[in-house]
Amino acid sequence: MQREYAAGDTLVKAGAPADHIFLIARGKLTKYSGERMLGNLTDGDYFGEQVPLEPDGTWSFTVRAVSNTTVLALPLRTFQEIAERSESLRSHIAAYSARQKRR
């Protein structure tokens, strides 16, 4: 699902349910922990890759648009429906999860 955000808009807020994976198509975003800036995200970057591994998780950071931004947002439910039909995707998720646990 394509979404548009204006500069200053909040995409996700720390503590809110983490239920989407985001790909930045165009624009610039900033990640924050409280008021501390964690970094910037721009065209082609993504966040929310942990969402499928923690389906009841919450965002540990806030993301705000610095400029007018277009993102592609994949709801967790849609991701899960696709994964149910794809053995290769489930295998990839399991391998990714194992790598994350070793960190």
C-alpha positions as CSV (number, residue, x, y, z in Angstrom):
1,M,0.0,0.0,0.0
2,Q,1.5,3.4,-1.0
3,R,1.3,6.1,1.6
4,E,2.2,9.8,1.4
5,Y,3.6,11.8,4.3
6,A,4.3,15.5,4.6
7,A,7.4,16.9,6.3
8,G,6.9,16.7,10.0
9,D,4.4,13.8,9.9
10,T,5.1,10.9,12.2
11,L,5.0,7.5,10.5
12,V,5.4,5.3,13.6
13,K,5.7,6.2,17.3
14,A,7.7,4.4,20.0
15,G,5.4,2.1,22.0
16,A,2.8,1.8,19.3
17,P,2.0,-1.7,17.8
18,A,4.6,-2.6,15.2
19,D,2.4,-4.0,12.4
20,H,3.9,-2.9,9.1
21,I,7.1,-3.2,7.1
22,F,8.1,0.1,5.4
23,L,10.1,0.7,2.2
24,I,11.0,4.4,1.5
25,A,10.2,5.0,-2.2
26,R,11.0,8.8,-2.1
27,G,11.9,11.2,0.6
28,K,13.8,11.5,3.9
29,L,12.9,10.2,7.3
30,T,14.6,10.4,10.7
31,K,14.5,7.8,13.4
32,Y,14.4,8.9,17.1
33,S,14.7,7.4,20.5
34,G,13.0,9.9,22.7
35,E,14.5,13.2,21.3
36,R,17.8,11.6,20.4
37,M,18.3,11.2,16.6
38,L,19.3,7.6,15.7
39,G,19.8,8.2,11.9
40,N,18.2,9.1,8.6
41,L,16.4,6.9,6.1
42,T,16.2,7.8,2.4
43,D,15.1,6.4,-1.0
44,G,15.4,2.6,-1.0
45,D,15.9,2.3,2.8
46,Y,13.5,0.3,4.9
47,F,12.4,-0.4,8.4
48,G,10.2,-2.8,10.2
49,E,12.1,-5.9,9.2
50,Q,11.7,-7.3,12.7
51,V,7.9,-7.1,12.6
52,P,7.4,-10.6,11.2
53,L,9.6,-12.0,13.9
54,E,7.8,-10.2,16.7
55,P,4.1,-10.1,15.7
56,D,3.0,-8.7,19.0
57,G,5.9,-6.2,19.2
58,T,5.9,-2.5,19.5
59,W,8.0,0.1,17.8
60,S,11.2,0.9,19.9
61,F,11.7,4.2,18.0
62,T,9.8,7.0,16.4
63,V,10.1,7.8,12.7
64,R,9.2,11.3,11.3
65,A,9.3,12.6,7.8
66,V,11.9,15.3,7.1
67,S,10.6,16.0,3.6
68,N,7.5,15.0,1.6
69,T,7.8,11.2,1.5
70,T,6.3,8.3,-0.3
71,V,6.5,4.8,1.4
72,L,5.3,1.4,0.5
73,A,3.8,-0.1,3.7
74,L,3.2,-3.8,3.9
75,P,0.8,-4.8,6.7
76,L,1.9,-7.7,8.9
77,R,-1.3,-9.6,8.1
78,T,-0.7,-9.4,4.4
79,F,2.9,-10.5,4.9
80,Q,1.7,-13.5,6.9
81,E,-0.8,-14.5,4.3
82,I,1.9,-14.5,1.6
83,A,4.3,-16.5,3.9
84,E,1.6,-19.1,4.4
85,R,1.6,-19.8,0.7
86,S,5.4,-19.7,0.2
87,E,7.7,-22.3,1.6
88,S,10.8,-20.4,0.4
89,L,9.7,-17.2,2.1
90,R,9.1,-19.2,5.4
91,S,12.6,-20.7,5.0
92,H,14.1,-17.3,4.5
93,I,12.3,-15.9,7.6
94,A,13.5,-18.8,9.7
95,A,17.1,-18.3,8.5
96,Y,16.9,-14.5,9.2
97,S,15.4,-15.2,12.6
98,A,18.3,-17.6,13.5
99,R,20.9,-14.9,12.4
100,Q,19.2,-12.3,14.5
101,K,19.2,-14.5,17.6
102,R,23.0,-15.1,17.3
103,R,23.6,-11.3,17.5
